[in-house]
Amino acid sequence: MIVVMREETSIPISHNPEKDLLGFKLILTTPQGQTLSNFFSGQEGSAKSSLQIPDKQTLNPQASVLMNFWKERICQWKLAQEDISYRSNYQRKLDQMNESSSLDEGNESSPQEVAWDQFEKDEELRQPLSRKVSITSSKISPYRVVVVFRLVALAFFFQFRLVNPVENAYWLWLTSVICEVWFALSWILDQLSKWQPVNRVTYPERLCLRYNQPGNQCQLPCIDVFICVEDPLKESPLVTSNTVLSILAVDYPAERVTCYVSDDGAALLTLETLSETCQFARKWVPFCRKFNIEPRSPECYFSQKVDYLKNNTSSKFAKERRAMKRQYEEFKVQINRLVAKFQNMPCDDIIEPWWTSHAEGRDLPQLVYVSREKLPNRQHNNMAGAMNSLLRVSAILSNGVYVLHLSCNHYINNSKALLEAMCFMLDPNISRKACYVQFPQRFDGVDGSDRFANHNTIFYDIILKGLDGIQGPFYVGSGCLFNRQALYGYYPSSEPRCVLSWRESAGDRLSCKLDSMAPDENCLSDVEANSLEIENPSCFVDLKKCFGPSSTLIASIIVKDNRFSISARPDGFLKEAIHVISCEYEDNTAWGREIGWIYGSLNSDIVTGLKMHTRGWRSIYCMPSRPAFRGTAPVKLSDRLNQVLQWAFGSVDILFSRHCPIWYGYGGKLRLLQRIAYINATIYPLTSIPMVIYCTIPAICLITGRFIIPMISRFGSIWFLLTFSSIFATGVLEMRWSGVGALEWWRNQQFWVIGGVSSHLFAILYGPVKILLGNKAGLTVITDKSVRVVFQEPYVFHWTSLLVMPTSILLINLFAMVAGISSAFSNGYGSWGPLFAKLFFSSWVIIHLYPFLKGLLVRQNRVPTVVVVWSILLASIFSMLWVHLNPFFVRFEGPKTADCGIYC
């Protein structure tokens, strides 16, 4: 069913320009005053007026570095000379104008002022649309030094651990060493992606000045926005309508934005909700544009606890705001009536697509409702299949050059978000190889301290920044703007090539032929897709093997714009639009394998981005000062753990698939550090096994009286102290260059342990079984019902099996601390020294599992009784079996009586 409703760097080489009669003479000197030519040759002498660059093979390493500095300085000097020449020519023209014309007293602006305005405008047009800003050396260099120092300290630490085993607890010592080696390897893989972090700055005002000047035809490209909805009873229709309203009110030309909503449930509730949303948008969008409202989601705007008259004190604004709020309340009542009306209406198992259309003005962006065909016993590939259906439908209807993917609960928080992304996609220095622009995901409904790390700042503010300095960030789902050609399997080159068999086919020649037409010829009012197929039959035969049998779809892929849809009636595309979203359309094609969103994985977004990077594309990470998009996040710990479980399932799924980055993509253009980052994002759930073991070892040491570290010497204690100091310094300096707060950093570290002993472990144990049995886990979207629970009770627990393991580990450590302290009292003063080290490690585990301790001790909203019972039972069984079996310790056997007789 389809319904259309120059950062400058300082270098240690100075140049001294000296004027003579013929021009400039450039002398480059080192900081010690030696001329560059003499420095290369190693001999004293006078500097020559013209530099002779020696062969690279004859240069020593220090000279090579100076050569790079010299080249960079020369480039800067040339740019400065061009700028001086440009300004001098403009000044000469102004002087000529002043000499040839006299100024009248009544004129408001003189020719000189007009010329200067034009000069400033031309200067602004010459500036880049975006700029990459590296982290300053004063922040990133100390961090790198500490990382290197920590590597050295770890080497000496493991050297000490390996040469000093614990004889009376050998297997316990060996297990702890293996866990520590895995933690060290995981940390090294994590640091490789953070070695070259960058920031980016955009200039949307320059973009509008260049492509969207008032009075001129808009030259900004068309953008298609995709939203997927599965079940309106689980995903609130009011949340979806607010997302759609924020898209319709975005600060971008309305005729160049089209919003597509895919409803996999084919619910009339969603269709009726979108119809009501269109009616309300005719009032909401003009209000937003008139008063520059931020954010443009009405629910979030009217729920803000701010002084809305602070920046706009006109009485007209206050009056219209009150009227708009009243109309929005009526709109909410109407949506609630629809929910009550369709709540008990059953859905059909067989969904047949159909189309209705009504034409209106383009004061608002176009809204298209799509419900693809779904049949029993057919694999529909969940979100990836819905996105590919939208990709094909949008190619026929609007064929936007770029595609924005948003979740149904992520609204546009920054009305200039599309302009921010276009600053990269239209930048000539970036656009040729940019496959997508990824925005960080920010969330509402999170308490101030972010107890469960919903914002995930370590990932979005540190790791993705570091990846942007390599080949670009991962595709992480919502908030990503794609280049449509990258989704079609093209390579990043000036000549379009697809990854499939039509790489050098007639499709390229036909595309170049159409692009080279004159503007009058390119207006295809009388050119149709069928005529293109008749003129180029071999081209269409090759393309149909990849993209399916639709001639209109293939023609839109070739021409790369909406020239077919704007010259035909909507009814003319009814048959093709229904055809491309049918179940059989993707059979025997490359959809889901090499084209569009990739099938066969729970984390289709990661695999889709991996394929693009393997073809040589690079991605961009955009972090505007005002977050571009915001969504809803789980408030309860049980909901948060289930969300992390789905992500871990996806990583395990990729690990056992053909798209695993450990062996996939060799021979492509995926950079080594980018591959390591993908590998780290795939194998991170494996850390849960050593994590559970290492969180249990302190309790074992307290119960048995053994320890994993022998008595250390003064030299060994120094390396232990240096290792722990480097760990602390690494965290502090990482927070310094990234701008992440100490509390945010700690919450992420804390939840790393909580997720490791619960969701990640469950994914490792249960994920392979589900994959082998073919029972794929579906992602549960957090609805706004859970977000409505305000921050009164942030430690609300619901029953889930994920709570058993962390609660059991917490109880085991608590019991072990009590047992260890009791044993120290009975054994005397000498046993207190080793006890403090064991208590320190056990306290480390308890602090990281503090939310569970809070749930056990707080009288209200405590951990469910069934979780406590199971945890106590498991902890008791573990303690008794361990004391009885004592498996990791070397048992001491005395002398045999037969050998020594009565003197034993």
N, C-alpha and C positions, 0 to 999 in steps of 0.2 A: 504494500500500500504506500503510495506516495502522495503527499498533499503539499502543494506549494502555497503556502500562505507567505706631535712630534716631541714625544718626550725627549729632552736633550740630556745627554750623559756627559759627565766630566771625565777626561782622559789625561794621563800623565804625559802628554805631548803638547807643547805650546807652539803656536806659529806666530812669527813676527813679520807682518807685512811691511815692507820698506818700499816707498815710492821712488821711482826714477822717471826719466823722461819717456821711457817706452811703456810704462805701466807699473805692474806690481812684481816684486820679487819675493818669493816665498822661501823662508828658511825654517826648517823643522828642527827642533832641538829636544833633547831629552831633559828630564828634570835636573840632571847634573850639569847641564849647560853644553854637553857635547852635541855636535851636529849629527843629524840622523845618518847621513851618508858615511861619516867617520865611525859612527857607532856600529854600522853594519860591517864595515871593513876592519874595525878594531884598530885603526891607525889614526893618529892625529893629523890634522890638516885643515885647510880652509874650506868652508862650505861653497858648493857650486851654486850658481844661480838657477839651474834646472836640475831637478832630482832624477837620478837614474835608479830605477827599482831593480834590485838584484834578483837573481834566480832564487826560487823558494828553497831549492835543495842546498844552497850555500848559506842559508840563514840559520842561525842558532835559534832555539825555542824562544828566547826573550826577544830576539829581533822579529820573529814571526808575530808575536803579540803586538809589538809596536807597529808592524806593518798594518795589522787590522785596525788599530787605533788611527793610523794615518789615513787609511781609506775612508773611515767614518768621518774624520775631520774634514777631509777634502769634500765629501758630499755635502756636509753642513755648510761649508764655505761657499760652494756653488749655489746652494739654495739661497743663502743670504745675499749673494751678488745678484741673483735673479730678482729677488724681492726689492733690493735697492734700485735696480734698473727700472723695474715696473713702477715704483713710486716716483722716481725722477721723471719718467716720461709723463706721468699723470700731472706732476707739478708743472712741467713745461707746458702742457696743454692748458692748465689753469691760468698760467701767466699770459698766454696768448689771448685767452678769452677776456682777461681783465684789461689788456691793452686795446682790444678791438671794440669793446662795448662799454658804455657808461651805464651805471646803475641808477634807476629811478627811485625816488624816496618812497613812493607808494607800493613798490613791489614787496610782497611778503617774503620771497626767497630769491636770492641772487643766483646767477648762473654758477658761481663758484660753489655755493652751498649745494645746488642740485648735482654738480659734478662730483662733489665729495660724497654725497649720498650714494650716487651710482658707483663710485669707487669702493665705498665700504660694502655695498651689495655684491660687487664683483669679487671683492676679497673674501666675503663669506661663502660665495659659491665655490671658490677654489679650495676651501677647507674640507677635510675628510668628514664623512658621516659618523665614523666611529674611531676610537683610538684604544689601543691596547696599552695598559699601564702595568708595568712590572712592579712587584713588591719592592720597596726601597731596600737598599743593601743594609741599612742599619737595623732592619727588622729580620730579613731573611738570612743574612750571613751568620749571625750568632746561632740561629736555629740549625743551619747546616753544620756548623762546627760542632755543636753539641751532639747532633746525630752521628757524626763520624766518631766523636769521642765515645759515645755510647756503644758503637760497634766494637771499638777497641776494648772497652770495659767488658762487654759481653764475651769477647774472645777469651780474655783472662779468666772471667767467671766460669765459663764452661771448662777451661783447662784445669782450674782448681776442682771443679765438681767431678771431672772424670778421673783425675789422679788421686782423689781422696774419697773412695767409696766408704759407705757405712757397713761394717762387717756384720753387725748383729741385726741389720735390717736391709739386707742387700737388695731384695726384690722391690721393697718399698722405695729405696733410693733410686734404683734403676727406673722405676715407673715415673718418679718425679722428674728425673733428668730428661726422659723422653717427652714429657709434657712441656718442660721448659724449652726444649729445642723447638717444638712445634710453635710455641708462643713467640719465640725469637724469629722464626721464619715468617710467621704471619705479620709480625711487626715490620720486618724488612720489606716484604711485599707491599705493605701499606705505605711505607715511607717513600718508595720509588715513585708513587703517583703524586706525592706532595712536594717533589723536589723543585719544580718550576711553576709555582702558582702565579696567576696573572689576574688582574682586574681589567674591566672594560668600561669605557665611557662612551655614551651615545649622544647625538645632537639632533633630536627630532625637529627642532626649528630649522636647521639647515636642510633637512629632508623636505619639509613643507615648502621652503623657499625654492628648492630646486625642482620639485615634482608637483606641487599643488599650490601654485600662486593664484591669488584671487584675480578673477577676470580671465584667466587662461584655462585651457582644458586640462583636467586632472590627468596626470600621467602615472599615478600610483597603480601598482598591479592589483588584480582582483585576489581576494582571500576567501576561501571556503572554511567555515568553522564546523567541526564535527562534534556531536554530542551523542552518547549512547545511553539508552535507558532500557532496563530489562524488566523490572516489575514495579509499577507505580505504587503498589502497596508496601513495598520495602524501601523504595527510594521516593521520598515525599514529593508529590507533584508541586507543592509550593516551593521547595528548594529548586526543582528543575525550572519552574517558571521564573524564579529570580535569576538563575543563570542565563536563561534566554533573554530576559530583559536587560541584563548587563551587556550582552553581546549586541543587542539592537541599539543600545545607546552609546556604543563605543565611539571614540573620537577618530573616525575614519570615514571617508566618503561613503555614503549609504549605498550608492549604486555599485560599489565595488566590494561589498561584503554580502555573503550569503550564508545563512545558518541552516545546517542540516541536523535534524534530530532523528536518530534511529531508535525505533521502539521494537525490541525483539519479542516483547510480549503481545504486540498487536492489541493493546488495550484501548478501548474507546475513552477511558479516563484520560489517558495521555493526550489523545487527539482533542478532546473537549477542553482540556487544560491549556493547550497551545492556542486554541481558538480564543479563549478568554484572555490569554496573555497578549495576543495581537491587539485586541480591543483596548486593553489597558496601556499598551505600549504607545498608542497614538497620543496619550496624555503624558506619560512618563518621560518619553524620549525628548520632546520639546522642552519640558521643564529642566531636564538635566543639561541640555545644551545651552539653554538660556542663562542659567545661573552657575554653570560649570560645577556640577555636583560630583563629589567623590565620597565614597564609591557609588557606582551606578546600579547596585543591587538594592532595591527599595527596602527589603527586610533588614539588611545590614546598615543602610543609611539611617533609617528611622530609629534603629535600636542603639545608635551611638549615644554615649553619655558625654556629649561635648556641647559647648556653647555654639550653636549653629549661627548665631548672629555676630560672631566675633569678626568674621571676614566679610560679612554682607549685612549691613545695618539698614537697608532700605525697607520701608514699610510694605512695599509691594512684594518683596521676597517673603517676608513673614506671612503675609496673607495667602500667597499662593502655596507656600509650604504647608500651612494648616489645611488648605483645601486638598492638596495632593495627598497628605497623610490620611485624610478622611476617605478619599477615593480608594486608597490602597487598602484600608481596613475593609471597605465594601468588597474589594477584589478578593481578599482573603476569605471572607465569608462565602463568596461564590465558589471558590475553589474547594472549601470544606464541604459545601453542599454536593459538589460533584463527587468528592471522595465517598460521602455517605451514599450517594445514589448508585455508584458502580462498585461498591465494596464487595457485594455478594454475587456479582455477575461472573459466571464461569468463563474461562478462555478456551477457545477451540485448540485442539492439537494440530490441526492443519490450518495454516495461515496462507491465504492467497493475496498477492499484491494487487492493488488497484490505485487509481489516480483520480484526483479532482483538482481543479485549478480555478483561481479567480484572480484577475489582473487588477492591480492597484498602482498607485504612484510609487515612485522610488524615494520618497522622503524618509522611509525606513528601509533598513536592509531586508532582503527577501528571506522568508522563513519557509523551509521545506521539511515536511514530515515524511519519513520513510519507514515502511515496515516490510522487511524482506520475507520471501517465501520460506517456510519451515515445514518440513514433512517428518513424520515418524521414521525412525531407523535411519536417519541421515545425520552425518556429522556436520554441525554448523559452526564449529570453531569459535564459539563464544564471542568475545570482544573483537578478536582479530578478524573473524568473518564478517561481523557487522561493519567494521571500519573499511574493509575492502569493498563491501557493497556500497557504502557511501562514496568511496573513491570513484567507483564506476558511474554511479548516478550523477555525481557532481561534475564528472567529465562531460557528460551529455548536456546538463542543464546550464551550468555556469563556467565550468572549466577554469577555475581560479588557478593562478600560477603557484600559489602557496596554500597550504592546508594547515589549519590550527586544530589540534586535538585537545578537547577539554572534557573532564568528567562532568557528570550531571550535577555534582555538588561543589564544583569549583566555579566561582563567579569571577568576572573581571574586576579587580580591585583598583587598577590603574587604567583610566580611560585611554591613555596613550600607549598601552602595551603593544598594540599592533605597529605603531610608528617606531617604537623601540626596536622591535624585531626587524622592521624594514631598513633600519639604519645599517644593519649587517648584510641583509640580503641584496641591497642595492648599492653597497659599497664596492666599487670595481676591484679593490684589492682583496676582497674576501668572497664575493658572491660566486665566483667561478667554481669554488671548491666547497662551498657551504651547503651541507645537506639539510641541516635543521638547526634551529635556535631553541635551546632548552632553558626554561625559566625555573627558578627554585620553587618548590611547593611550600606555601605558608598556610597556616590553619587558624581558624577561629575555634572558640569553645575550649581552649586550653587554659588551665589555671596558670597563675603568674609564675610559679616556680617550675612549671613543666615537669611534673613528677615522673612521668613515664616517657619522657623524651619524644613527644609527638612531633616537635619541630625538626628533630633529627639534624641539628645544626652541624655536627661533625661531618656528616655526609654532604649536606648542601652548601655549607660555607667553607669547608676545608678541602674535602676530597675532590669535588667537582671543579673547584677553582684550580687545583693542581692538574687535573686532567685537561683543563682548557689550555694549559701551557704545552700539552703534548699533541694530541689529535682531537681533543674535544671531549665534552662530557658524555655520559651514557644517556640514552633515551629512557627516561624513567616514567613515562606515561603522560599524565595530564600536564598541560602547560607547555606544549612543544609545537613549534611552527615548522612545517616541512617544506622543502622544495619538491614540488610534484614530480619533477623529472627524476629525483633520487628514489622516490617510491616506485617509479616505473622501471627501475633497474638500470638507469643510465650510469655511465662513468663520468667523473668530473673533468670534462675536457671541452674545448671550444667546439669540437665536432661531436654531435650527439651519437653515442654508441650505447646500445643496450647490452646487457650481460648475456643475452641469449643468441640464438642462431641468426637473427637479423642484424647482427652487429655491423656488417658492411653491406647491407642490402639496399634495395631501392628506397627503403623508408628514409634513409639519411638524405639521399639525393632529392626525394620529393619534399622533405622538410626544408632543405636549403633552397629549393626552387620557390616554394611558397613564401619563405621569409624574404626572398629577394625581389618579390613583386613590388610594383609601385603602390602607393597608398590607395589609388583609385581601383587598381586591380585587386588589392587585398581585401576590399570590402565585398565579401562573398555573398552578396544578396542573391546572385543567380547561380552560384556554385554550390552544389550539394555533395553530400558524402558519397552518394551513389555514382555521381559523375567522376569523382576522384578514383573510386574503385574501378570503374570502367577504363579510365585512362592508365591506371597503374595496377593491373591485376596481380602481377608477381609480388609486388610489395605487400598487398593486402593478404595474399595467401600466407606469406611468411609471418606477418603480424598476427593473423588469426590463430596460429598455432600457439602463440604466447598469451595473447590478450582475450581470446574468445572470438566468437563468430559475429559480433556486432560491428558492422561497418561504420556506424556513426561514432562509436567509442574509439575505434582505431583512427578515424579522421580527426577527432578532437585531440588525440594524443600527438598526431603529426603536426597539426597547425598550432597547438600550444596556446590557444585563446578561445574566446566564446563567440567566434564569428558565425558558427552555425546556429547557436541557440538564439542569438539576437535577431537573426534574419528569418526566423520561422515561428509559427504559432506554437504555443505550448502543447496543443493537441497533436502536433506533428511528431513529438517525441514520446508520446504515450506508450506506443508499442515497444520502442527500444528501451525506455526507462524500466518498464516492467520486465523486459527480457533479461536485462543485466543483473537483476536481483533475484532471479530464479535459482532454485537449488542446483539445477543441472548446468548452469552457465560455466562454472569453474571446472567442470570435468575435462580432463585431458588438456589443461592449460597450465601456465606457470604461476597462476595466482596462488599465493600462500607458500610457494617454494622459492621463487626468485623475484616476484613482483608483489608490491604492496606489503601488508603486515604478514609476517611469517607464521605459518601454522606449526603444530607439533610440539609446542612448549607452553607451559603455564605462564612463563614470563616472555610473552611474544614481543614485548617492547625491547627488552635487552637484546634478543636475537635479531630483531629488525635493525637496531642501531649497529650491532656487530657486523652485519652484512654490508651496511653502507660504509663503515670504516674500512672493511676489507677491500672494497672496490676503490679506495683512495680518497673518499670524501672526508671532510673534517666537519666537526660540529662546533657550535658557538655557545658559550654560557653567558647569559644576560641577567644581571642582578641590578635592576633599577633601584633608586633610593626608596621609592614607594613600591611595595610588592605588586607585581603584575596581576597575580591571581591568588585567591584565598579559597580554602575549602573547609569542610568540617572534619574533625578528628575525633577518635574515640576518647572518652573521658575515663572509663572504667578500665582497670588493669586487665581483666579477663578479655574484654574486647580488643585491647591493644595487643595482647599476646596472640589472639587469633589472627589479627592483621599481620603480625610478624611471621606467624606460621605460614601464611599463604606466600609471602615473599621467599621464605626458606624453601618451601616446596618447589617454587619456580627455579631456584638456583640448583637444587638437587636434580630437577628434571633436565636442566641444561647440562649438568655434569655427566649424565648418562645418555646424552643424545649425540647426534652427529655434529651438532653445532657447538660442542664444547670447545672453548677457546684454547684448550691445551693442544688439540690436534687439528682444529679447523682453521682454514684460511691461509695456510702456508703457500707461498708463491704469490700471494696478493700484496696489497699495499698497507697492511696493518702494521703499525710501528711496534717495536719490541716493548717499550714501556706501556703502550696502550694495550697490548696483548696481556702483559702481566697484570694490569688493572682489571681486565675482564676475567682473568683466571682467579684473581683474589675475590672478585664479586661472585664467582661461582662456587669456590671451595670454602667460603667462610662458615657455612653450617658445620663443617667437619671439626671446627674448633670446639664444638660443644662436648665432644667426647673427652679430650684432655681437660676441658673446663670442669666437667662434673667430677673427674678424678681428683683434680687439684683442689677443688673445694671440699672434698671429703678427706684428703690427706691430713689436714690439721686436726680433725676429730680423731683420726686413727692414732696420731702421735700422742694426743692427750690421753686416750684410753689405754694405750699399751705402754706408755712411758718411753718410747723410742722417738728418734727424730731423724729427718732426712738429711741433715747436715751434721758432719762430725765436729768435734772440737777444732776450732780454727785458730791459726797462729795470728800474730799481730799483722804480718804481711797479708794474710788472707782476709782479715777483717777490713783492711784498707780497700781491697778490691770490692768487697761487698758494699762498703760505704760509698765508693765511687759509682758503682752500678745503680744503687738506689737514688743517689743524687742526680745522676744523668737522666733517670726516668722522670724525676720531678722537674728538672730543668727543661726537658723536652716538652712536657705538657705546658709549662709556663710560657715558653717562647712560642709554642704553637698557638696559644691563645693570643699572644701579642701580635703576631703578623696577620692572623685571620680575623681578629676583632670579635671572637667568640668570648662571652663572659665566663667567669669561673664557675658559676652555678650551672650554666648550660653545659659546659664541658663535663662537669661532674655527673650531671644527670645522664648524659650519654654514656659515660663510662659505667655508671651503675646499671643502666638498662642493658648494656652489652653483656654483663654477667647474668642478669635476670633472663634475658632472651636466650643466652647460651645454654643455660641449664634447664630450659623449658621448651620453647618453640623450636629452636634449632635442633635440639636432641630428638624431639618428636619427629621432625622432618627427616632426619638421618635414619631413624629406625623404621618409620612407617612409610616414608616417601618412596623408597625403591619398591616396596611391596605394592603400593597403589599404581606405580608406573608399570610394573610387570603385569599386573592384573588388568590394566587398561582403565582403571577407575580414577578418572581425573578429578582433582579437587577444584571446585568452583570458588571464585573469589567472592566473599561476602562484603558488599558495600555497606559502610557505616551510615545509617540513616540519621536524620536529624532528631529522631526520637531519643537516641542515646545522648545526643548533644544537648538536648533540652534540660537534662539533669544538670543544674547549675553547680557551681563549685562548692556547694555545702559539704558534700561527702565525696572527696576525691579518691577515697580508698574503698569504694564499693566493689564487692567481689560477687561474681556469679560462678556457679559450678562449672568447671571445665577440668578435664584431665590434665591440662597443662599446669595447673597449680600444685599438683601432687609432688612432683620432683623437687622444685625449689623449697616448698614447705618442709619436705623430709630432710633436705640438706640443712636447712636452718635448725630444725629440731635436733638433728644429730650433733651439730656443733654446739648447741646450747647444753645438751646432755654431757658432751665431752668436756666442756669448760667446767661444769659442776664436778665431774669426776676427777679432772685434773687438779682442781683446787683442793678437793677433799684429800686426794692422795698426797699433795704437798704438805698439808697439815699433819698427816700421819707419819710422813717420812722425815720430817725435820727441816732445818734451815737450809741444808745443802741442796735440796731439790727445787728451791725457788728460782735459782738462776736460769736453768734450762726451761722452767715453766713459762717464764715471761716471753721467750721467743715463740713458744707454741701458742700461747694466748694471743700474741700479736697476729699471727696468721689466721687463727680462728676468728678473731675480731674483724679482720679484713673481710672475711666471707660474710659475717653477720651484718656489717655495715652496708655491703652491697645488696643484701637481701632485706634491707630495712622495711620496704613496703609490706612484706609478709609478716615481719615482726609487729608492725603497726596494726595489721589486721588481726593478729592474735591477741594483742593486749587491749585494743580499744573495745569498749563494751558494745557499741553500736557498729553495725556494718562490718562485723568481723568476717574472717575467712569462713566459708561454709563448713558446717560440722562434718560433713562427709569427707572433705579434704583433710581436716584435722585428724579424723579417725584413721584414714588411710595413711597419712604421714606418720603418725605415732606408731602404727603397726609396722610400717616399713622400717622406721628408725630403730625400733626395738629388735626386730628380727635381725637387722644388719649388725647391731651392736653385740647381740648374743652370739651370733654365728662367728663374728670376727674374733671375739675373745676365745671362743672354743677352738676354732680352726687355726687362728693365728698364721695365715698363709704366707705372709711376706717376710717372715723372720727366720733366721737360722737357729734352729733348736740346738741347745748345748747338751751333748750326751756325755755323761761321766765315764770313768774307766770301768771295764768289764770285770766282774768278780772272778771269773775263771783265770784272768791274767794276773791279778795282783793279790788274790786270796783274801785273808782276813785283814790285811793292811789297807784295804780300800777305805 
